[in-house]
């Protein structure tokens, strides 16, 4: 089973993080084994925070039930 991955811009991507121990830049939630939105300068956020801060417009339909 392949995980959902989407490139938004050159610096922003949505991907499933299953290896790195990183935390959300905004809410400090652990992002291990969850969908993550990467940004430039190491600002990685959870998907709900990325929607809240208008980094992405909405949660993609492919991962809507898993976030």
C-alpha positions as CSV (number, residue, x, y, z in Angstrom):
1,X,0.0,0.0,0.0
2,X,1.5,3.3,-1.0
3,X,1.0,6.3,1.2
4,X,-0.5,9.6,-0.1
5,X,2.0,12.2,-1.1
6,X,1.3,15.6,-2.8
7,X,3.7,18.4,-3.7
8,X,2.1,21.8,-3.2
9,X,5.0,24.0,-4.1
10,X,8.8,23.5,-4.4
11,X,9.1,23.8,-0.6
12,X,5.8,22.4,0.6
13,X,4.6,18.8,0.6
14,X,2.0,16.6,2.3
15,X,3.4,13.2,3.2
16,X,3.0,10.4,5.8
17,X,5.8,10.6,8.4
18,X,6.6,7.1,9.6
19,X,10.4,7.5,10.4
20,X,11.4,10.9,11.8
21,X,10.6,12.2,15.3
22,X,9.4,15.7,14.5
23,X,6.8,18.0,16.2
24,X,4.3,20.5,14.7
25,X,5.8,24.0,14.6
26,X,2.5,25.5,15.7
27,X,0.9,23.1,18.3
28,X,3.9,21.1,19.3
29,X,2.1,17.8,18.6
30,X,4.2,14.7,17.8
31,X,4.0,14.0,14.1
32,X,5.4,10.4,14.1
33,X,3.0,8.0,12.2
34,X,0.8,10.9,10.9
35,X,0.3,13.0,7.8
36,X,2.6,16.1,7.8
37,X,2.9,19.3,5.8
38,X,6.5,20.3,5.3
39,X,7.5,23.9,4.8
40,X,10.6,25.9,4.1
41,X,13.1,26.7,6.9
42,X,12.1,23.5,8.8
43,X,8.6,24.6,9.7
44,X,6.7,21.3,9.7
45,X,3.1,21.3,10.7
46,X,0.3,18.9,11.2
47,X,-2.5,19.0,8.6
48,X,-5.1,20.7,10.8
49,X,-2.6,23.5,11.7
50,X,-1.7,23.9,8.0
51,X,-5.4,24.4,7.2
52,X,-5.8,26.8,10.2
53,X,-2.9,29.0,9.1
54,X,-3.9,28.9,5.4
55,X,-0.8,27.0,4.2
56,X,-3.1,24.6,2.4
57,X,-6.7,25.4,1.4
58,X,-8.3,22.2,2.7
59,X,-7.6,18.6,3.7
60,X,-7.1,16.5,0.6
61,X,-9.9,14.0,0.0
62,X,-7.5,11.0,0.0
63,X,-6.5,11.5,3.7
64,X,-9.7,13.2,5.0
65,X,-10.7,10.3,7.3
66,X,-7.1,9.6,8.5
67,X,-6.3,13.1,9.9
